[in-house]
Amino acid sequence: MGLFSSLSADHLQRYFRIIQEGLAVRQHFDLLMWLQGEVQQYLPHEIMLVGWGDFSSNSIQHDIISPLPGVRTARSESAVLSPLLRTLYNRWIELGRMPCASNVGATDTAGSRIAQAGSPKCSFGIALQGMHSSLLHGISDKRGRHDCLYVIFSSQDKLNDSTLGAMEILLPYLDTAMRRVAPLPQSSCQPSFLANPRESENHGLSEREIEIMEWVRKGKTNAEIGSILCISSYTVKNHLHQIFRKLDVYNRVQAVSKVERRARHG
């Protein structure tokens, strides 16, 4: 309780409420909603990147949690993220496995590696160009085989010492929530049903419409999709009407069936 002892009663209540909500996480949607809730008061960020595996080799898996359009695990490139995660992990080890905040694009190795990852190759790289600060911390796995690294990226110019303290307090609960959620598949920057660039032209869907269809395929409601993408459910409904028109279908089931059928036979 040492980390909690200096907190005011109001902050203690908020932390315990955050922890309780974190313990209820079971799905990626729950995780996203939790991280976009009161957690933002202590860990302000737009992107969370999680890495685990053998950081001494190329055997690193990752997951991305973000409300930003297109910034998704399935649309990221391991070839870009693995070197970044390895560099940040080594930085964490050098600092004695303590939380560390830095500026994106700083002259040190970690900062320059983050800047390199902010390339226009995929949505993650594009989004990273709008981030100004980062914070990393990890969980040492004494009984399993691999440590787990957590990196948050924020558009704020600087993350202060209170954010470092919050990361140290909340990290065990972040890790608990993550371990309850099955990892998403990692592939290329294109959504699974549009892996071939020519298929995107055939569908005629915009970037936003493609993203909405990804969540429709996963069974999300309009309200859930709106929360994930930070738009209203009414806007999601309008996008779906456009998608149905372009695909010449009448409902969500037909739309999903059509894009998956084209993907199989493309």
N, C-alpha and C positions, 0 to 999 in steps of 0.2 A: 504493500500500500504506500510505499515511499513516494512514488510519483504522484499519488493522489493527495497526499497530506497537505500540500500547500495550496490546494484549490479551494475556491469559495464554495459555499453550499449550492449556489446556482449552477456553477460549472460542474460540480459533482453530480447533481441531478441530471444535467444535460448529457454528461458522459455516460452515466448509467442507462439513460434512455437510449442513447446511440448503441451501446453494447447490447441491450436487450433486442433492439431491432436487428442488429447484426446477427444475433444468434437465431433469428427466425429466417434468415436467408436460405433458400433452397434451390433457386433457379437464377440464371443470368439476369433475367428481368428484375428479380428481387434485389440482386446485387447492385445493379445499375441504379435502381430507385433509392436504395440505402445510401449509396455514395453521393447521390445528388441531393440528399436531404440534409439533415443537421450536420452530417460529417463535413459538409462544405464550410461550416463555421470555423472548423479547426484545421482542415486540410483542403484549402481552396485549390481546385484543379479542374481541368477540362479533360485530361487524359490520364488514365492509370495503365501502366505497362507492367505486367507480371512475368517474370522469367524463372524457370526451374530446370534442373537437369545437371549435366556435367559441364560446368563452366570452363573447365580446362580444355574442352574439345568443342566440336561443332554440335554436340548432342544437347541442344538447348531448346526447350519448348517455351511457348509464350502465350499470353492471353492479353487482350486489350479491352478495357471497359471505358466507354466514352459516349456521351450523347451527341457528339459532333457527327454530321452527315458523312457516311462512308468510312469512318474510322472504326474498323471492325477487324477482329482476329482473322476471319476468313479472307479478308482482302488485303492482308499485310504480307510482306516478303521476309521469310526467315533469313535470306541472304543479307538483308539490310539490318534486321533486328538482332541476330545472333552476335555479330561483332560489337554492336552497341551494348548489349547486355553483358557481354564478357568484359568489356572495358569498364563499365559501371560496377560490375561485381568486384573486379580487381581494385577499383578505387575504394569500395566499401571495406575490403579486406585491409588495405593500406591504412585506413582510418580507424582500425581497431574494431570493425563491425559496428560502428556508430552511425546514426542518421547524419546525412550530409546534404546541404542545400547548395546549389550553384546556379550561375547564370547560363542560360542556353547560348552557346556560341563563345563561351569563355576561352581564353587562350590555353588552358590546361588540356590534357589529353581527353578527359571525359567531356569537357565542353565542346571541343572540336569534333569529337565523335558524334555528339548529339546534333551538331550543325550539319555534319555530313549526312546523317540519317534524314534530315529535313529536306529531302530531294523530292521533285515532283513525280517520282515513279509511281506512287500510289497515294491514296487519301491520307494515310498516316503521315507520310513525308510532307505533304502539303500542309496538313494541320499543324505539324511541328514547327513550321516556319512562323506561325502566329504565337508560339509559346516563348515566354521570356525567362522563366525560371523553372528549376526542377528540384526534386527532393528524392533521395533514395535511402532505403533501409532494407534490411533483410532478416530472415529467420534462419538461424543455424539449426540444422537437422542433426542432432546427436545420435539418433537411433536409426534413422533411415539412411539413404545414400546421398541425398542432395539437399543443398540449401535452396532457399526461395528468395528471390529479389523483388522488391516492390519499388516502382519509380512513378512519381506523379509529375505531370507537366502542367504548368499554370501560365496564364496570360498576364498574371501580375508581375511587376518588374522585379520584386524581391520577396522571398518567403522569410519571415522573421524567426527569431529563436522560439517563440511560442508554438510555431508550426512544427519545429523540430521536436519539441516536447510532446506535442499532440501525436506526432507520428510514433514516438516511442511508446506512448500509452495505448494507442489504438491498433498498433501493428499486430499483436497477437489475435485480436478479434477480426481484423482484415484477413489474416491467414486462416482462421477458423472458417470464416464465411467462404473464402475461395476454395477451401478443401471440400466443402459440401457441394460445390458446383462442378459438374462434369466439364472438362476442357472442350472448347469448340475446335472443330477441324481447322487446320492451317493449310492454306493453299496459296494461290496467286492473288493479285489485287482484284481480279474479276470475281463476282459472285458465282456460286457453284453452277447455277443454271445458265450462265452467260460466259462460260470459260473460253469460248471461241469468240474473238472480236467480231467476226462477221455475223454471229447470231444477234449481237446487240443491234446491228443495223437492221436485221430482219424484224426484230421486235419493235424497233422504233421508239423504245422507251427512254425517257430522260434519266439522268443520274438519280434524281430523287425518286422517280417511279420505280426504278430498279431496286433501290433500297427498300422502298415500301413493300414491294413484292417479296423480298427476302423475309421480311417479318410476317407477311401474310402466310408464306409457306410454313413458318414456324408456329402458326396458329394464334398469333396475337390479334387482339381486337383493335378497332380504330382508336379507342381511348388509350390502350397500351402503346400502340405505335406512336400516337401523338406525344405521349409522355417521353418515350425513348428519343424521339427526334426533335423534341421541344417545339412542336407545332400543335395546333388545335385538332381535335378529332374531326371537326368540320372540314379542315384543310385536307386531312387524310382521306375523307370521303370524296372530296372533289378530285383528288389525285386518282383514286380508284375508279371513278367514273371515266377519267381520261384513259386509264389503263385498259378498262373493259372495251372502250371504243377502239383503241389501237389494236387490241387483240381480237376484236370481233366476238366478244363473249358477253354473258349477262350477269355473272356472279363470280365470287372469289374462287369457288371450287373449280369452275371452268377455266379461270385465268391460270391458276396453279397447274392444272392438268395440261394446259396448252403449252406453257413455257417449259415444263418438264418433258413433254413429249417432243418438242422441238430440240431440246438439249440432247435427248437420247438419240435422235435420228439426224442431228446436225452434222 
